[in-house]
Amino acid sequence: MKTKIVVDSSSSLYALPGVDFACVPLKIVTDEQEYLDDGTLDAVGMARSLRTYKGKTSTSCPNVADWLAAYEGAEQIFVATITGTLSGSYNAALLAAEEYKETHPEARIFVLDSLSAGPELRLLAERLRDLVRIGMEFDEICEAILAYHKHTHLVFSLESLANLARNGRVKPAVAAVARMLGIRVIGQASESGELEVLCKTRGEHGALERIVLELKDHGFTDGKVHIAHCDNPEAAKRLKLMIHAVFAGAQVDVTECGGLCSYYAEQGGLMVGFEDGEAEA
């Protein structure tokens, strides 16, 4: 039975070695052009261009046909999407699953709303791969990934809120004040999948310290940490060193944000996905 793992590009994950895998792209749309987040996009170049762009911008989720194409050829499919509170990607994936099963009655499809994005979604995809590779049954994998999901988290540090304001996620006045005062916003993906502001800091070092504190508060010990940055490799490296200074056994890596995450995180932004202390190895 052919098994496949499918995510959307909010994961910033375009390949997953060791398993049959597909990434379904979202789009970033302006009045002048569309950016397809398919792994070949120059996400930093896009973020730099949008920083001075004055027109309207938005994002577009994959449609049912996009998801169907990703499912094709598999009989056992595990799907994880961006939080359903920010995008219609989850609903489209569900509709595609129902349509796929009409023409492939033997297929089994599990669709998970990550309630998050970026590196937390990557953690979920990697755990799905591990569960598949050890030979667990379909229902066992579904149960195990739901249990694991309770112990994964996302925190972020943003230098700009402009694109979030354009899309109605924060008030424009808040974004303007943050920009003028040089304030960095520290937030998290809430349990309901909303973007939740935790605090505001001045200066990058304070933002990095707060992220380490969030790991502590969640009981982090020596699990996985995925740091994704948008055009800010130095801050990502500093954060990695700070995490290792407190948690010597932490498994930390640094990657770049893909297109969708670069759009929302903007230049200078950091997204951090991690396991808490209760996540099973």
C-alpha positions as CSV (number, residue, x, y, z in Angstrom):
1,M,0.0,0.0,0.0
2,K,1.5,3.3,-1.1
3,T,1.7,5.9,1.7
4,K,2.2,9.6,1.2
5,I,2.7,12.6,3.4
6,V,1.4,15.9,2.1
7,V,1.7,19.4,3.5
8,D,1.1,22.9,2.2
9,S,3.9,25.4,1.7
10,S,3.2,27.3,4.9
11,S,5.5,24.6,6.3
12,S,8.5,26.0,4.4
13,L,9.2,22.3,3.7
14,Y,9.6,21.3,0.1
15,A,11.3,17.9,0.4
16,L,11.1,15.2,3.1
17,P,13.7,12.5,2.4
18,G,12.8,8.9,3.3
19,V,9.1,9.0,2.4
20,D,6.8,9.7,-0.5
21,F,6.1,13.4,-0.1
22,A,4.4,16.4,-1.7
23,C,4.2,20.1,-0.8
24,V,1.2,22.0,-2.2
25,P,2.0,25.7,-2.8
26,L,0.2,28.7,-1.6
27,K,0.4,32.0,-3.4
28,I,1.3,35.6,-2.4
29,V,-0.6,38.0,-4.6
30,T,-0.1,41.7,-5.3
31,D,-1.7,44.1,-7.8
32,E,1.3,43.5,-10.1
33,Q,2.2,39.9,-9.8
34,E,1.8,36.5,-8.1
35,Y,4.5,34.6,-6.2
36,L,4.1,30.9,-6.2
37,D,5.5,29.3,-3.0
38,D,6.8,26.2,-4.7
39,G,10.3,25.9,-3.3
40,T,11.9,27.8,-6.2
41,L,10.7,31.2,-5.1
42,D,13.3,33.8,-4.0
43,A,11.5,34.4,-0.7
44,V,14.0,36.9,0.6
45,G,13.8,38.9,-2.7
46,M,10.1,38.9,-2.4
47,A,10.1,40.1,1.2
48,R,12.5,42.9,0.3
49,S,10.4,44.0,-2.6
50,L,7.2,43.9,-0.6
51,R,8.7,46.0,2.2
52,T,8.4,49.1,0.0
53,Y,5.4,48.0,-2.0
54,K,2.5,50.4,-1.5
55,G,-0.3,48.4,-3.2
56,K,-2.6,45.7,-1.9
57,T,-1.2,42.2,-1.1
58,S,-2.9,39.0,0.0
59,T,-2.4,35.3,0.0
60,S,-4.2,32.5,-1.8
61,C,-4.6,29.0,-0.6
62,P,-4.4,25.8,-2.7
63,N,-7.7,24.8,-4.3
64,V,-9.3,21.3,-4.3
65,A,-7.6,20.4,-7.6
66,D,-4.2,21.2,-6.2
67,W,-4.7,18.9,-3.3
68,L,-6.1,16.2,-5.5
69,A,-3.0,16.3,-7.7
70,A,-0.9,15.9,-4.6
71,Y,-2.9,12.9,-3.3
72,E,-2.8,11.1,-6.7
73,G,-1.3,7.6,-6.7
74,A,-1.4,7.0,-2.9
75,E,-3.8,4.8,-0.9
76,Q,-2.7,5.9,2.5
77,I,-2.3,9.7,2.9
78,F,-1.4,11.9,5.9
79,V,-2.0,15.6,5.4
80,A,-1.0,18.6,7.6
81,T,-2.0,22.2,6.8
82,I,-1.6,25.7,7.9
83,T,-4.0,26.8,10.7
84,G,-7.6,27.0,9.5
85,T,-8.0,30.4,11.2
86,L,-5.6,32.0,8.7
87,S,-6.3,30.1,5.5
88,G,-8.8,28.0,3.6
89,S,-6.1,25.4,2.9
90,Y,-7.4,23.0,5.6
91,N,-11.0,23.0,4.2
92,A,-9.7,22.6,0.7
93,A,-7.6,19.6,1.8
94,L,-10.7,18.0,3.5
95,L,-12.9,18.5,0.4
96,A,-10.2,17.0,-1.8
97,A,-10.0,14.0,0.5
98,E,-13.7,13.3,0.2
99,E,-13.5,13.7,-3.6
100,Y,-10.5,11.5,-3.8
101,K,-12.1,8.7,-1.9
102,E,-15.1,8.7,-4.3
103,T,-12.8,7.6,-7.1
104,H,-10.4,5.7,-4.8
105,P,-12.7,3.9,-2.4
106,E,-9.8,1.9,-0.9
107,A,-7.9,5.1,0.1
108,R,-7.6,6.3,3.7
109,I,-6.8,10.0,4.3
110,F,-6.1,11.8,7.5
111,V,-6.1,15.6,7.4
112,L,-4.7,17.5,10.4
113,D,-5.2,21.2,11.0
114,S,-1.8,22.1,12.5
115,L,-3.3,25.2,14.2
116,S,0.1,26.7,13.3
117,A,2.5,27.2,10.4
118,G,6.2,27.1,9.5
119,P,8.5,25.1,11.8
120,E,5.8,23.6,13.9
121,L,4.2,22.2,10.8
122,R,7.6,20.8,9.8
123,L,7.9,19.0,13.2
124,L,4.5,17.4,12.5
125,A,5.6,16.3,9.0
126,E,8.8,14.8,10.3
127,R,7.0,12.9,13.1
128,L,4.6,11.5,10.5
129,R,7.5,10.3,8.4
130,D,9.0,8.6,11.5
131,L,5.8,6.9,12.3
132,V,5.3,5.7,8.7
133,R,8.9,4.4,8.5
134,I,8.6,2.2,11.7
135,G,5.6,0.5,10.1
136,M,2.7,1.6,12.3
137,E,-0.8,1.0,11.1
138,F,-2.9,3.9,9.7
139,D,-5.1,4.3,12.8
140,E,-2.1,4.1,15.1
141,I,-0.4,6.8,13.2
142,C,-3.4,9.1,13.4
143,E,-3.6,8.6,17.2
144,A,0.1,9.1,17.7
145,I,0.3,12.3,15.6
146,L,-2.6,13.8,17.5
147,A,-0.9,13.0,20.8
148,Y,2.4,14.5,19.6
149,H,0.6,17.6,18.3
150,K,-0.4,18.5,21.9
151,H,3.3,18.9,22.7
152,T,4.5,21.0,19.8
153,H,4.5,24.8,19.8
154,L,5.3,27.9,17.7
155,V,6.7,31.2,18.9
156,F,7.7,34.1,16.7
157,S,9.5,37.4,16.8
158,L,8.4,40.0,14.2
159,E,10.1,43.3,13.3
160,S,7.2,44.4,11.1
161,L,3.4,43.9,11.2
162,A,2.7,45.5,7.9
163,N,1.5,42.4,6.0
164,L,-0.5,41.2,9.0
165,A,-2.2,44.6,9.1
166,R,-3.0,44.5,5.4
167,N,-4.7,41.2,5.9
168,G,-6.7,42.2,8.9
169,R,-4.7,40.1,11.4
170,V,-3.7,43.2,13.5
171,K,-4.9,46.8,13.5
172,P,-3.0,49.1,11.2
173,A,-2.5,51.6,14.0
174,V,-0.7,48.9,16.0
175,A,1.5,48.1,13.1
176,A,2.4,51.7,12.6
177,V,3.3,52.4,16.2
178,A,5.4,49.2,16.3
179,R,7.3,50.4,13.3
180,M,7.9,53.9,14.6
181,L,9.1,52.8,18.0
182,G,11.3,49.9,16.7
183,I,9.2,47.4,18.8
184,R,9.5,43.7,18.2
185,V,6.4,41.6,18.8
186,I,6.7,38.2,20.4
187,G,3.8,35.9,19.9
188,Q,2.7,32.4,19.6
189,A,0.2,30.2,17.8
190,S,-2.6,29.8,20.3
191,E,-4.4,26.5,21.1
192,S,-7.2,27.7,18.7
193,G,-4.7,28.5,15.9
194,E,-4.9,32.3,16.3
195,L,-1.9,34.6,16.3
196,E,-1.5,35.6,19.9
197,V,0.7,38.4,21.0
198,L,2.7,37.6,24.2
199,C,4.7,40.8,24.7
200,K,6.5,43.6,22.9
201,T,10.2,44.2,23.3
202,R,12.8,46.8,22.2
203,G,15.9,45.4,20.7
204,E,16.6,42.0,19.2
205,H,18.5,40.6,22.2
206,G,15.4,41.0,24.4
207,A,13.3,39.3,21.8
208,L,15.7,36.3,21.7
209,E,15.8,36.1,25.5
210,R,12.0,36.0,25.6
211,I,11.9,33.1,23.1
212,V,14.3,31.1,25.3
213,L,12.1,31.9,28.3
214,E,9.0,30.6,26.4
215,L,10.9,27.3,25.8
216,K,11.5,27.1,29.6
217,D,7.9,27.9,30.4
218,H,6.8,25.0,28.2
219,G,9.0,22.6,30.0
220,F,11.5,22.2,27.1
221,T,14.4,20.0,27.9
222,D,16.4,18.4,25.0
223,G,13.9,18.0,22.2
224,K,13.8,19.4,18.7
225,V,13.9,23.1,17.9
226,H,13.5,24.4,14.3
227,I,14.4,28.0,13.8
228,A,13.2,29.6,10.6
229,H,14.3,33.2,9.7
230,C,13.4,35.7,7.0
231,D,16.6,37.4,5.9
232,N,18.0,37.4,9.5
233,P,20.6,34.6,9.7
234,E,22.7,36.2,12.4
235,A,19.8,36.5,14.8
236,A,18.9,32.8,14.1
237,K,22.4,31.7,14.9
238,R,22.5,33.8,18.1
239,L,19.2,32.2,19.2
240,K,20.6,28.7,18.5
241,L,23.6,29.5,20.7
242,M,21.4,30.9,23.5
243,I,19.2,27.8,23.4
244,H,22.3,25.5,23.6
245,A,23.7,27.6,26.5
246,V,20.6,26.8,28.5
247,F,19.6,23.4,27.1
248,A,22.8,21.6,26.2
249,G,21.1,18.6,24.7
250,A,18.7,20.5,22.5
251,Q,18.5,19.4,18.8
252,V,18.5,22.8,17.1
253,D,18.7,23.6,13.4
254,V,18.3,26.8,11.4
255,T,16.6,27.2,8.1
256,E,15.1,30.0,5.9
257,C,11.4,30.8,5.8
258,G,9.7,29.9,2.6
259,G,7.5,32.3,0.6
260,L,4.3,32.2,2.7
261,C,6.2,32.4,6.0
262,S,8.4,35.2,4.7
263,Y,5.3,37.1,3.7
264,Y,3.9,37.1,7.2
265,A,7.2,37.1,9.2
266,E,8.6,39.8,6.9
267,Q,12.3,40.8,6.9
268,G,14.0,40.2,10.2
269,G,11.3,37.8,11.5
270,L,12.0,34.6,13.3
271,M,9.7,31.6,13.7
272,V,10.5,28.9,16.2
273,G,8.9,25.5,16.4
274,F,9.7,23.2,19.3
275,E,8.7,20.1,21.3
276,D,7.9,20.6,25.0
277,G,9.2,18.4,27.7
278,E,6.4,15.9,27.5
279,A,6.8,15.1,23.8
280,E,7.7,11.4,23.4
281,A,11.0,10.7,21.7
